[in-house]
Amino acid sequence: MIIGNANTLKVVENVDSTLSETIGDNYTSAKAYSPNLNSHMLKNSEWGAVAYLTESTYGRNGNIVNPNENRYLTAEGDFIENKKQSSTGNETGIYDLVGGAHDRISAYYSKGSSNILNYGSSLVNDYKNSGTKKYLNVYDGEDLKLNYKIGDATYETEGWKNGANVFISSTGPFLTRGGVVGSSPSIFSMTAGTSGYSAQDSGVSFRLSLIIK
């Protein structure tokens, strides 16, 4: 999970990872972090790839990832002590995929309300201006089955590891993944879409992705 802004983004243990920003702010900060490495907010399909690798023999081999029981502290305060919370079961893995704060994902529902432009204009305009989905996923089907995209770990993994499976909608056009404790957290959890507004979504975070060539 990310703390700070575009100039101070970092990943450390035992700190509050939550942010009170719009999803558009998250998206802009992530891209500004390291343009040379194509830094960006984690896409939904990238979350899916991480979830599948975590479930595979390269990760936890089917074992459940222990949840972070503290919504506000990365790694629940200690990377070594809580290494079973990582994607690999050791300290080199990805932490806070389960529990902790909700994770916003770079994805949106194109048939959403005005919230899309009110709070996520940077995502929408980036897609419209570039014509590419390199840094985000766009969903435009009327129901979950029509939004199915191979590999994004949404419809095809419904119910896996007892994860919540509530898709984005016109009133909540942005996705969160992972899930806080008490909301069926799982690496395959997909929680109800949100408006992307900073006040409503206080207590959420996001992840940074880098493209290493």
N, C-alpha and C positions, 0 to 999 in steps of 0.2 A: 504494500500500500504506500501511497505517496503522502508526504507532508511538505508544506511550504508552497512556494509559487514557482514561476518559470525560472527565477534566478537562484532559488534555494532548494530545489527539489532534492530529496535525499531519502535513503532507506536505512533506518536505524531501528534498534529495538527499544522497547520501553518508553515510547512516546505516543501521544495522541495522534492517530492517523486521520482523524475526521476533518473535513473541510466544509466551510460554509460559503460555497461558491455555486454559481450556476454550472450546468453541464457544459455550456459554451465556454466559460472561463477555463474549466478543466481541459477541454479540447485545445484551446489556444495555448495554454501554458505548456502542455505536453509537446506540441509541435515546436514551440520556441526553445525547448530545453537543449536540443542538439540537432539542428538541421542537417549537419554532416552525416549523422547516423540515422536520419529519417525518424527521429523520435516522434512518437504519437501515443495517444490514448489507446489502451488495449481494445481491439475490436472484439465483437462477440465471437467471431470465428476463431480468433486467437485464443480467447478463453476456452473455447471448445477443444482446441488442440492441446492446451495445457491439461484440461480435464481428462482427455483420453490418455495422454502420456502418464498422468498421475495414476490412472486406473490400471495401466499396463504393467508388464514386467520391468519396464524401465523406470517405473515409479514405485507405487505401493503394492502392485501385484494383486489388486482386488481388495486390499485392506482399507478400512475406513480411515480417512485423515482425521485426526483428532481436532475438534473445533477449538478455536480461540474463544475462551469463555469471557474475555474482557473486551467489551466493545471499543474501548478507547486506547488500548495499549497494543502496539505492534508486537507480534510474537508472544503476546501475553506477558511481556516484560523480559523474556530471556530466550535467545535463539537456541542455546545449547540445552537448557533444561526442558524446553518444549519442542525439541526437534521432531517429535512425532506429529506435530502440527504442519510439517512441511510436506511438499509434494513427493519427496523422495524418502522421507523418514530420517533424514540427517540434516545437518546444518547447511548443506549446500543447496537444498531445495528451495522451492517457492513457498513462502509463509502466508498465513491468513487467507487462504483460499476458502476456508470454512470457518464460520463464526466471525468474530471481530466486527468490523463495520461492513455495511453493504458496499459492494463495488459497482460503481457506474461503469458502463461499457459504451464504447464508441459505436452506437447503433441507434437508429430511430425508425419510427413508423410513419411512413410518408403521408398517410391519410389522417394524421393526428390533427388536433385543434391548433389554435393560434399559439399554444405553448411551444410548439416547435420553433417558431421564429422568435418568440418572446425570450426564451431562455437557451435556445440551441442554434441560433442563427449562424454561428461559425461553422457548425457541422453541415447544415443545409446549404449554405452559400458555397462552402468549399466543394461540395459535391456538384452543385449546379455549375459552378465556374470551371471546374476541372474536368467534369464528366467521368471521373474515375472514383472507384470505391477502395482505393489503396489504403486509406486511413479510416474507413468506417464501413458498416454494413447498413443497408437500407432495406426495410421490409415494407411490402405494399399489398399483401394479401388480406382478404377480409377475415380469415380465421387462421388458427395455428397451422393447420395442415397446408394451407396455401402459402404460408410463410416458410415452410420447411426448406432448409438449406443444408445440404450434406456437410457434416463436420462441425456445425455450430453448437452441438450439444444442447438442443432445445427439444424439439418434438420427438426425435428419435431416442432420447434418453429419459423420457417422461417417467418419473417415479424412481429412477435409479438412486440408490443410496438414500431413499426416502426424502429426496429433495423436493422442494416446492416447485410447481410448474405453472406459473401464472404469467401469461404473455402480455406484451405491451398492447395498448389500446389507443383510441382517439383522444381520450382524456389523460392518459399516461403514456406518452409516445416514446419514452426513453427507458432502457433496460437497466436493471441491477442484477448482479449475480452473487453467489456465495451464501448470502443470508446471515443475519445476526443470530446470536443464540436466542432460542425461543421462537424462531421462524422457520423451522425445518432446514437448518443449514446443511449444505452438501456441496461438493465440487460441481454437482450437476443442478444445483438450485437455480431457478430463474424466478425472481420475485416480481410482484406486480409493478407495472410500469409507472414511472413518476413524471411529473411535469417538468423536472429539471430545474426548478426554482430553488435558490439557495436556502431560503428559510424553511420551506417544506422538507427539503432533503438534508437539513442539518444532521450530521452524524453519518455521512457517507464519504467514501473515498474513491480513488480510481488507481489504475496501474499504468505504468509507463512501459512502452515497448520500443525497442531499438532494433534497427535492421543492420546487422553486421555483415559486411561484404568481405 
